Amino acid sequence: MNIGFNGLSSMENSKVKLNTDGNFTINPITKTYYFFRPSTNIYNMVPAEILFYAPKYDPFKIDYANFYSTQVPDESRGYSHFSKINVGIIYLTPENHN
């Protein structure tokens, strides 16, 4: 199964294994720099979406902005914090081969 940030995660970074209870962790988008911090302005216009792709199922995306804003305290928001959110149960639709 591939789960990643819509438009940001590579196919390799989006390979995810579900835990037995259905939980998963998405690999963060990281940038390495030595002296000059890279601009993060390009991420301001990227939608807050998680894309789910599994063979034999239709791709599905979910907007996680509301989950993030209600579950992550203000002091833990931003690029320097790992944030855990609960997006509820996700149901995927089997592909239709008509």
Residue pairs with C-beta under 8 A, 6 or more apart in sequence:
1 15
1 16
1 17
1 18
1 52
1 53
1 54
2 11
2 14
2 15
2 16
2 51
2 52
2 53
2 54
3 14
3 16
3 24
3 26
3 50
3 51
3 52
3 53
4 10
4 13
4 14
4 16
4 26
4 27
4 50
4 51
5 26
5 29
5 46
5 49
5 50
5 51
6 46
6 47
6 49
6 50
6 51
6 61
7 46
7 47
7 49
8 29
8 43
8 46
9 26
9 27
9 29
9 51
13 27
13 29
14 26
14 27
14 51
14 53
16 24
16 25
16 26
17 24
18 24
22 89
26 50
28 82
29 43
31 38
40 79
47 63
48 63
48 64
48 65
48 68
49 61
49 62
49 63
49 64
50 61
50 62
50 64
50 87
51 59
51 60
51 61
52 59
52 60
52 61
52 62
52 90
52 92
53 59
54 92
56 94
56 95
57 92
57 93
57 94
57 95
58 92
58 93
58 94
58 95
58 96
60 90
60 92
60 93
62 87
62 90
64 85
64 87
67 85
67 86
67 87
68 77
68 83
68 85
71 85
71 86
72 81
72 83
72 85
76 83
77 83
